[in-house]
Amino acid sequence: PKGVMLTHFNLVANTIQAKAWMHKSGTGKEKVVAALPFFHVYGMTVALNFGILIGASILTVPRFNPTEILQLIHKERGTLFPGAPTMY
């Protein structure tokens, strides 16, 4: 595995970039289905930090299971599901 040193500025900048990319997301109105691990930069930036920035509810999922994810989205009305291509 490769380790990459990230600064706090990197994480903040990436979170602001995610907000610019998803500019139609409403503050306090979104529900992020967080099936990505937070120890990875993508999960931390898009699922955790971005969710906190916009005041979203973060629906954490311990392990990716497509059936459980679809049930969670249906039950909780998740509005954002960041994932890797294989998850889609």
The 8 nearest C-alpha neighbors of each residue, nearest first, counted from 0:
[[1, 2, 3, 39, 4, 38, 40, 5],
 [2, 0, 3, 4, 39, 40, 5, 38],
 [1, 3, 0, 4, 5, 39, 40, 38],
 [4, 2, 5, 1, 40, 6, 0, 39],
 [3, 5, 2, 6, 9, 1, 7, 40],
 [6, 4, 9, 3, 7, 10, 8, 40],
 [5, 7, 9, 8, 10, 4, 11, 3],
 [6, 8, 10, 9, 11, 5, 12, 13],
 [7, 9, 11, 6, 10, 12, 5, 13],
 [10, 8, 6, 12, 7, 11, 5, 13],
 [9, 11, 13, 7, 8, 12, 14, 6],
 [10, 12, 8, 14, 13, 9, 7, 15],
 [11, 13, 15, 9, 14, 10, 8, 16],
 [14, 12, 16, 10, 15, 11, 9, 17],
 [13, 15, 17, 11, 16, 12, 49, 44],
 [14, 16, 18, 12, 17, 13, 11, 19],
 [17, 15, 13, 19, 18, 14, 20, 12],
 [16, 18, 20, 14, 15, 19, 21, 13],
 [19, 17, 15, 21, 16, 20, 22, 14],
 [20, 18, 16, 22, 17, 21, 15, 14],
 [19, 21, 17, 18, 22, 16, 23, 15],
 [22, 20, 18, 19, 23, 24, 17, 16],
 [23, 21, 19, 24, 18, 20, 25, 17],
 [24, 22, 21, 25, 20, 18, 19, 26],
 [25, 23, 22, 21, 26, 29, 28, 53],
 [24, 26, 28, 27, 23, 29, 53, 22],
 [25, 27, 53, 28, 54, 24, 55, 29],
 [26, 28, 54, 55, 29, 53, 25, 56],
 [29, 27, 25, 26, 55, 30, 54, 24],
 [28, 30, 55, 78, 27, 25, 31, 56],
 [31, 29, 56, 77, 78, 55, 57, 79],
 [30, 32, 79, 57, 33, 58, 80, 77],
 [31, 33, 58, 80, 77, 79, 34, 57],
 [34, 32, 59, 46, 35, 58, 31, 60],
 [33, 35, 60, 63, 32, 59, 36, 62],
 [34, 36, 42, 33, 37, 82, 46, 81],
 [37, 35, 42, 38, 39, 34, 43, 33],
 [36, 38, 43, 42, 39, 35, 47, 40],
 [37, 39, 36, 43, 40, 42, 41, 35],
 [40, 38, 37, 42, 41, 36, 43, 35],
 [39, 41, 43, 42, 44, 38, 37, 10],
 [42, 40, 44, 43, 39, 45, 46, 35],
 [43, 41, 37, 35, 46, 36, 39, 40],
 [42, 44, 37, 47, 40, 41, 46, 48],
 [43, 45, 48, 41, 42, 14, 40, 47],
 [46, 44, 49, 42, 41, 47, 43, 48],
 [45, 47, 42, 33, 50, 43, 44, 49],
 [46, 48, 43, 50, 49, 44, 45, 51],
 [49, 47, 44, 51, 50, 43, 52, 45],
 [50, 48, 52, 45, 51, 14, 47, 44],
 [51, 49, 55, 47, 48, 52, 53, 46],
 [50, 52, 54, 48, 49, 53, 55, 47],
 [53, 51, 49, 50, 54, 48, 55, 14],
 [54, 52, 26, 50, 51, 55, 27, 49],
 [55, 53, 27, 51, 52, 26, 50, 56],
 [56, 54, 29, 50, 27, 30, 53, 57],
 [55, 57, 30, 31, 58, 29, 54, 50],
 [58, 56, 31, 30, 59, 55, 32, 33],
 [57, 59, 32, 33, 31, 56, 60, 30],
 [60, 58, 33, 57, 34, 32, 61, 31],
 [59, 61, 34, 62, 33, 58, 63, 32],
 [62, 60, 59, 34, 63, 36, 35, 33],
 [63, 61, 60, 64, 34, 35, 36, 59],
 [64, 62, 34, 65, 60, 61, 68, 35],
 [63, 65, 67, 66, 68, 62, 69, 34],
 [66, 64, 68, 67, 69, 63, 86, 70],
 [67, 65, 69, 68, 64, 70, 71, 63],
 [66, 68, 70, 64, 69, 65, 71, 63],
 [69, 67, 71, 65, 70, 66, 64, 72],
 [70, 68, 72, 66, 71, 67, 73, 65],
 [69, 71, 67, 73, 68, 72, 74, 66],
 [70, 72, 68, 74, 73, 69, 75, 67],
 [73, 71, 77, 76, 69, 75, 70, 74],
 [72, 74, 70, 76, 71, 75, 69, 77],
 [75, 73, 71, 72, 76, 70, 77, 69],
 [74, 76, 72, 77, 71, 73, 30, 70],
 [77, 75, 72, 73, 74, 78, 30, 71],
 [78, 76, 72, 30, 75, 79, 32, 31],
 [77, 79, 30, 29, 31, 76, 80, 32],
 [80, 78, 31, 77, 32, 30, 81, 29],
 [79, 81, 32, 31, 82, 78, 33, 77],
 [82, 80, 79, 46, 45, 33, 83, 32],
 [83, 81, 86, 80, 35, 84, 87, 34],
 [82, 84, 86, 85, 87, 81, 35, 41],
 [85, 83, 86, 87, 82, 81, 80, 35],
 [84, 86, 87, 83, 82, 65, 63, 81],
 [87, 85, 84, 83, 82, 65, 63, 64],
 [86, 84, 85, 83, 82, 65, 81, 80]]
